[in-house]
Amino acid sequence: MEKYVYIALFAPLVGSLFAAIFGATPKKLFVGIVTSGLLFTS
């Protein structure tokens, strides 16, 4: 049960870091999909 709390807390952080690192390139579809998936997970 405790691992779900960590997933809910850190999934948006990981998603925003992923978007910041890989989002600088011109509009990549996979960046949006991964970031949205991590936000949906939380």
Secondary structure per residue as TSV (DSSP state, phi and psi in degrees):
chain	resnum	aa	ss	phi	psi
A	1	M	-	360.0	-35.1
A	2	E	H	-66.5	-31.5
A	3	K	H	-66.5	-28.3
A	4	Y	H	-68.5	-32.0
A	5	V	H	-65.9	-43.3
A	6	Y	H	-65.8	-38.1
A	7	I	H	-64.4	-43.4
A	8	A	H	-66.1	-31.8
A	9	L	H	-79.9	-40.2
A	10	F	H	-98.7	-12.4
A	11	A	H	-62.3	-44.5
A	12	P	H	-65.6	-34.7
A	13	L	H	-63.8	-46.5
A	14	V	H	-64.2	-39.8
A	15	G	H	-64.1	-41.0
A	16	S	H	-71.1	-36.2
A	17	L	H	-65.5	-41.5
A	18	F	H	-61.6	-42.5
A	19	A	H	-67.8	-36.5
A	20	A	H	-68.4	-37.5
A	21	I	H	-76.6	-49.2
A	22	F	H	-98.0	-6.1
A	23	G	T	-83.8	-6.1
A	24	A	T	-71.9	-24.9
A	25	T	S	-74.6	159.9
A	26	P	S	-58.9	126.7
A	27	K	-	3.7	91.9
A	28	K	-	-98.7	132.9
A	29	L	H	-68.0	-38.6
A	30	F	H	-67.4	-28.0
A	31	V	H	-65.2	-44.4
A	32	G	H	-65.8	-38.9
A	33	I	H	-67.4	-46.0
A	34	V	H	-65.2	-44.8
A	35	T	H	-63.9	-43.3
A	36	S	H	-65.8	-37.5
A	37	G	H	-64.7	-39.8
A	38	L	H	-69.2	-37.0
A	39	L	H	-67.8	-37.6
A	40	F	H	-66.2	-34.7
A	41	T	H	-63.6	-37.4
A	42	S	-	-72.2	360.0
